[in-house]
Amino acid sequence: MREPRPERPYGVDHSGGLTARAVGKTYKGRPVVRNVSVTLHRGEAVGLLGP
């Protein structure tokens, strides 16, 4: 049985998180993503979909 989580205060907590800048990716030698930057705050999730 799990212990209950402590209650969180209302509002957004911008402490902590992840920042990625100027990210690129190649696939079979071909650039498919160029110069992408993203900042995620605690609790956020982002997905990148493509063909």
C-alpha positions as CSV (number, residue, x, y, z in Angstrom):
1,M,0.0,0.0,0.0
2,R,1.3,3.4,-0.9
3,E,1.7,6.3,1.4
4,P,-0.3,9.4,0.4
5,R,1.7,12.2,-1.3
6,P,2.0,15.5,0.4
7,E,-0.3,18.2,-0.9
8,R,1.2,20.6,-3.3
9,P,0.5,24.3,-3.1
10,Y,-1.4,25.9,-6.0
11,G,0.5,27.7,-8.7
12,V,3.4,26.8,-10.9
13,D,6.7,25.9,-9.5
14,H,9.4,27.0,-12.1
15,S,12.3,25.8,-10.0
16,G,14.1,22.9,-11.6
17,G,13.4,21.6,-15.1
18,L,15.2,21.0,-18.4
19,T,16.5,23.2,-21.2
20,A,17.9,22.0,-24.5
21,R,19.2,24.5,-27.0
22,A,20.1,24.2,-30.7
23,V,19.4,20.4,-30.9
24,G,19.8,18.6,-34.2
25,K,19.3,15.1,-35.5
26,T,20.2,13.2,-38.6
27,Y,18.7,10.0,-40.0
28,K,20.7,8.0,-42.5
29,G,23.0,11.0,-43.0
30,R,20.1,13.3,-43.7
31,P,19.3,16.2,-41.4
32,V,15.7,15.8,-40.0
33,V,15.7,18.2,-37.1
34,R,17.7,21.4,-37.0
35,N,18.3,24.0,-34.3
36,V,15.4,23.1,-32.0
37,S,15.3,24.6,-28.5
38,V,12.9,23.8,-25.7
39,T,12.5,24.6,-22.0
40,L,10.4,22.3,-19.8
41,H,9.3,23.2,-16.3
42,R,8.8,20.6,-13.6
43,G,5.7,18.5,-14.4
44,E,5.6,19.3,-18.1
45,A,6.0,16.8,-20.9
46,V,6.5,17.4,-24.6
47,G,6.6,15.0,-27.6
48,L,8.0,15.5,-31.1
49,L,6.3,13.6,-33.8
50,G,7.3,13.3,-37.5
51,P,6.8,11.3,-40.6
